[in-house]
Amino acid sequence: MKQNGKRLLYDELTGVYSRYGMKRKMEEVCGYTRSVLLLLINIKRFAWINKTMGHHVGDEVLRSVAERLRKSTPNGIVSRQWGDEFAVLFSDMKGEKQIRDLVESLMRTLQHPFFVRNYKIALQCYIGGVIGKSSEVQDMLKDGETALLCAKEKGKNICFFCPHMREELHSKIEIAFELQQALPNHELALYYQPQVNIATGEVGGVEALVRWHHPHKGLILPGEFIPIAEETGLIIPIGKWIIYEACRQNQEWREQGSYNGKISINISPKQFMQDDFVMYVKEVLTRTKLNPSDIELEITESLYLEEEVYSKLEQLRELGMQLSIDDFGTGYASFQYLKRCPVHAVKIAPQFVMNMDKEEPNKSIISLITALAEELQLQTIAEGVETKEQLSFLESLNCAYVQGYFFSPPLPPEELINFLKS
């Protein structure tokens, strides 16, 4: 019986406390002190380590992280909460400076490379912190998870819990629930933003962008609900609907003689990695009778070019589809990545274009991207063009296409056709 109790208290892989063990220790510590600090630590992109180096390497990394945390925090209590998430509990906190010093020391500790089976692995982590002023252990754990989620969403190394985060979380839960009903209730719609050929001034394509016509909140932009769709897995059915609707609309316009260009569709990495992705695209093309060359699929740099990814891209290209890398310059793509990736175009991320006059490096980044694309004989499409000055700079670099509010915002189908006529 004692052995079973010990198994519950400790994590079998790493030897530190388990989630259950940490909860018990927190109940014990919070019983005699109210000044406690809980840090939840999540390893960024740990799944990639498992996938590329193997689970045996991943397991050793987790053991190494646990050991380093234990040694570097002799006054702390360390646990492995689950998967790639750890927790460290400190008691008798004396003030902000002590907390800041602890966190900075911990981050420095984790930034040193780990040497595992001939691999040199540099880890990056998200940290969610909560300062305990209550004996409610469950609330503290929940608040720590909320802070950790905030760090992930904002791309920060660390976030400390604030009460307003609870309201934001409840709002997201509400959006996720309502989003489940959006598709069956026909609340989603596609808007289309023109892509203009700089040399001729003609519209060479349009990008399909999803909008949510909420029955009570009005028009909701994708930045508010797509990240939630990604988290909940709703991006899969929503993504399928977007592909079908864009293809259906394009074929309808062609039959009407309203528009004969291509439509670009953003593809979520999660959607792209579905086993049936290529098959589904083929089915949609068959159902809508659309020519594959009339569609361009935009993938992101976060899709590492493993054999599975490369194989799917090749299958899509062999179908006759056009492929491009979206938001180029914001992710992990290298020259070799771009050289091997079977795409015909790169899209310059809007933040570089929109802020080219505010942040000097942005012009240099845009120049480098266009030069690289030209070297590899790829088209460049710049997003976020809002001023004549931005357009002139892009024109001087021989950027092929531009899109942005300087020409037109994303438009509903009927408004796009009116725009094209004018």
Disulfide bonds with the S-S distance in Angstrom:
none
